[in-house]
Structures are given as C-alpha cells and as structure tokens.
C-alpha cells in the first residue's frame, strides 16, 4: 500500500511545485486553465528562432558549405556524438532529434534570458524572461525525458523492461522505483535553480552597481547557461541509454 501511495504523493508534489513563483506573473485564461503568459511568449519566440534559423541554414545546401551550413553541420555532429556516446552506436540514431531538440531549446532559452533585454517589453504584470527560469518549463522538460526513457526501454524489451525493478534483489524494489522519480526531480530543479539564481544575481548587481561589476557575472552566466543545457542533454541521453541496456 505504501508503494502505491508513494507515486501518488510524488505526482501531487509535482503539481504543488508547479505553483512556485518568484515575483509577479502575467497570466492568460485558456480553456478554463490559468497559464503563465510570459513563459509561453518567450518559448514561442525561442521555437521560432530555432525553426527559422534551421530553415534558412538548410534551404540551399551546397557541396562546399557556407558559414551557416558549416555551423548547422557542426551542431548536428556535436549532438550525434553526444547521443552516440551516451546511448550506444547501434541505438542512438532515432534519438538524435530528441536530444538535439532538448539541448538547443534549453541552450537558446538560457542565452536569450542572459543576452536579450526582455525588460523593454512591458506587460501588465511581471516581465519576460528565459523560459527555463520557470519551474513549469523545467518540470515539463524533465517529464518528457522520463517518458522518453520509459518508452525506449519498453519498446526495446517489452514487459521484460520492468524486471529491472527487482534486480539484483526484490528487496530493492522501493529504491528502484524511487530512482525513477528522483531523476526528473533532479533534472528539473538543477536547471531551474541555476538559471533563476543567475538571473537574480545579475539583477541584484545591476541594481546596486549598474556599470562595470555585473559584466563579468553576465559572462559567467553565459558559460553556466551553456553548461546546464549540455548537462541536461547528456543526462537525458544517458537515461535513455540506460533504459535500453538494462539496470546498472
């Protein structure tokens, strides 16, 4: 009974932390649901930038690539190497698009929050910021990763995938179940905490010392933003690879 109750309590916990807020927020009412408008707006902008950039870069492919095509090929090769390393040579192919989408969305979102002056756009409440400094976005990305590695394991092994929960001994069943709930928790809170903390530090420094001092911190924020995107994508690929290989 306790084992059944634990997943329910965990899902309730995810629902409760989705209401975590820092500052004021601008809301829309869509179909009876209240959503964070500024998160949707910036997410759509990031998605539009990614789609537009990819379309422009590959619409006229050349045998001798230009600068844009070179950059896209470099990013694709980087994501393929990441997926190949974490998932394996034989299985990584179908997951390149998923890992690449996660990496690019988080990377561009983080850098957009650090570089673009969103404050120039006035909202009735709150202000625009990086989508990844909202706990709802990071939890959604983490849950997508969880669905992906459950799907990968189940499609590869069928019902035998669930045998990992009683390995190496059935006594570890509760701990093995707990592991699958702590993975999305750690993914979401790591990304959310780092991005939010970076933006808060920069905002405080700008308000106190508005000239030279915040600049090194902003550059450090760009570096950590890229690292967080890489960490998220690497862990997502590692979880997918683990689910297809078996319990470690």
C-alpha positions in Angstrom: 0.0 0.0 0.0 2.9 2.3 0.8 4.5 1.7 -2.5 1.2 2.6 -4.4 0.8 5.7 -2.3 4.3 6.9 -3.0 3.9 7.6 -6.7 0.6 9.4 -6.0 2.2 11.6 -3.4 5.1 12.3 -5.8 2.7 13.4 -8.5 0.9 15.6 -6.1 4.3 17.1 -5.2 5.0 17.9 -8.8 1.6 19.6 -9.1 2.3 21.7 -6.0 5.8 22.8 -7.1 4.4 23.9 -10.4 2.9 26.8 -8.5 6.2 28.0 -7.2 6.6 31.7 -8.2 9.3 34.3 -7.8 7.9 37.9 -8.3 4.8 38.7 -10.3 3.5 36.8 -13.3 1.2 37.7 -16.2 -1.5 35.0 -16.8 -3.8 34.0 -19.6 -7.0 32.1 -19.2 -7.1 29.3 -21.9 -10.0 26.8 -21.8 -10.5 27.4 -18.1 -6.9 26.9 -17.3 -4.5 29.6 -16.0 -1.2 29.7 -17.8 1.9 31.8 -17.5 1.7 34.1 -20.5 5.3 35.3 -20.4 6.6 31.8 -20.4 4.5 30.9 -23.5 5.6 34.1 -25.3 9.3 33.6 -24.7 9.0 29.8 -25.5 7.3 30.6 -28.8 10.0 33.2 -29.6 12.7 30.6 -28.9 11.0 28.0 -31.0 10.5 30.5 -33.9 14.2 31.4 -33.7 15.2 27.7 -33.9 12.9 26.8 -36.7 13.7 30.0 -38.7 17.5 29.5 -38.3 17.3 25.9 -39.3 15.1 26.6 -42.3 17.4 29.4 -43.6 20.5 27.4 -43.0 19.4 24.2 -44.9 17.2 25.6 -47.6 20.1 25.8 -50.1 22.6 23.1 -49.2 26.0 23.3 -51.0 28.7 20.8 -51.7 31.1 23.4 -50.4 29.2 24.6 -47.3 28.9 28.3 -46.4 29.2 29.6 -42.9 25.6 28.9 -41.9 25.7 25.4 -43.2 29.0 24.7 -41.6 27.6 25.9 -38.2 24.5 23.7 -38.6 26.6 20.7 -39.5 28.9 21.3 -36.6 25.9 21.4 -34.1 24.4 18.3 -35.7 27.7 16.4 -35.4 28.1 17.6 -31.8 24.6 16.3 -30.9 25.2 13.0 -32.7 28.5 12.4 -30.9 26.7 13.2 -27.6 23.9 10.7 -28.3 26.3 8.1 -29.7 28.5 8.3 -26.5 25.6 8.0 -24.1 23.2 5.7 -25.9 25.4 3.5 -27.9 26.5 3.1 -31.5 23.6 0.8 -32.5 20.7 2.6 -30.8 21.5 6.3 -30.9 20.1 7.2 -34.4 16.4 7.6 -33.6 17.2 9.7 -30.5 19.4 12.3 -32.1 16.4 14.6 -32.9 15.0 14.3 -29.3 18.4 15.0 -27.6 19.2 17.8 -30.1 15.8 19.5 -29.5 16.3 19.4 -25.8 19.8 20.8 -26.0 19.0 23.5 -28.5 15.8 24.6 -26.8 17.5 24.9 -23.4 20.6 26.5 -24.7 18.8 29.1 -26.7 16.4 29.8 -23.9 19.2 30.3 -21.4 21.2 32.6 -23.6 18.0 34.5 -24.6 17.4 35.2 -20.9 21.0 36.3 -20.4 21.5 38.4 -23.5 18.2 39.8 -24.7 16.8 42.9 -22.8 13.3 41.4 -22.3 12.6 44.3 -19.9 11.9 46.6 -22.8 8.7 44.8 -23.4 6.1 45.9 -20.9 3.5 43.5 -19.6 0.5 44.3 -17.3 2.2 42.1 -14.6 5.8 40.8 -14.3 8.3 40.8 -17.2 9.5 38.5 -19.9 12.4 36.2 -19.0 14.1 32.9 -20.1 11.5 30.1 -20.3 13.9 27.9 -18.2 13.7 30.2 -15.2 10.1 28.9 -14.6 9.7 25.7 -12.8 6.8 24.6 -15.0 9.1 24.6 -18.1 11.9 22.6 -16.4 9.4 20.1 -14.9 7.8 19.6 -18.3 11.2 19.0 -20.0 12.1 16.6 -17.2 8.9 14.7 -17.6 9.4 14.5 -21.3 12.7 12.9 -20.6 11.1 10.4 -18.3 8.5 9.5 -20.9 11.3 9.1 -23.4 13.4 6.7 -21.4 10.4 4.6 -20.3 9.3 4.4 -24.0 12.9 3.5 -25.1 13.1 0.7 -22.5 9.6 -0.7 -23.1 9.9 -0.7 -26.9 13.3 -2.4 -26.7 12.5 -5.1 -24.0 8.7 -5.2 -23.8 7.3 -6.2 -20.4 10.8 -7.5 -19.5 11.9 -3.9 -19.0 10.1 -3.8 -15.7 12.2 -6.7 -14.5 15.0 -4.2 -13.7 13.0 -3.0 -10.6 13.6 -6.3 -8.9 17.3 -6.5 -9.8 19.6 -7.6 -8.2 17.1 -8.5 -5.5 13.4 -7.8 -5.0 14.2 -6.1 -1.7 15.4 -3.1 -3.7 12.0 -2.7 -5.4 11.1 0.5 -3.5 14.5 2.1 -4.0 14.5 1.3 -7.8 11.0 2.8 -8.1 12.2 5.9 -6.1 15.1 6.3 -8.5 12.7 6.8 -11.4 11.0 9.6 -9.5 14.2 11.3 -8.4 15.6 11.6 -12.0 13.0 14.1 -13.2 13.2 15.9 -9.8 16.9 16.4 -10.1 16.8 17.4 -13.8 14.1 20.0 -13.3 15.4 21.6 -10.1 19.1 21.7 -11.3 18.1 23.6 -14.4 15.5 25.8 -12.7 17.7 26.6 -9.7 20.8 27.5 -11.7 19.1 29.7 -14.3 16.9 31.5 -11.7 19.9 32.1 -9.4 22.0 33.5 -12.2 19.3 36.0 -13.3 18.6 37.0 -9.7 22.3 37.6 -9.0 22.7 39.7 -12.2 19.5 41.7 -11.3 20.8 42.5 -7.8 24.2 43.5 -9.0 22.8 45.7 -11.8 20.5 47.5 -9.2 23.5 48.0 -6.8 26.4 48.6 -9.1 24.9 49.3 -12.6 28.2 49.8 -14.5 31.2 47.5 -14.8 30.8 45.0 -12.0 27.9 43.0 -13.4 29.6 42.4 -16.8 31.9 39.5 -15.6 29.0 37.9 -13.8 26.9 38.1 -17.0 29.7 36.4 -19.0 29.9 33.7 -16.3 26.1 33.3 -16.6 26.5 32.7 -20.4 29.0 30.0 -19.6 26.9 28.3 -17.0 23.8 28.5 -19.2 25.6 26.6 -21.9 26.9 24.0 -19.4 23.4 23.5 -18.0 22.0 22.8 -21.4 24.8 20.3 -22.0 24.3 18.6 -18.6 20.5 18.2 -19.2 21.0 16.8 -22.7 23.8 14.4 -21.5 21.7 13.1 -18.6 18.7 12.7 -20.9 20.7 10.6 -23.3 22.3 8.6 -20.5 18.9 7.7 -19.0 17.7 6.6 -22.4 20.8 4.5 -23.0 20.5 3.0 -19.5 16.9 2.0 -20.1 17.8 0.1 -23.2 20.9 -1.6 -21.8 19.4 -2.7 -18.5 19.8 -1.9 -14.9 23.2 -0.6 -13.7 
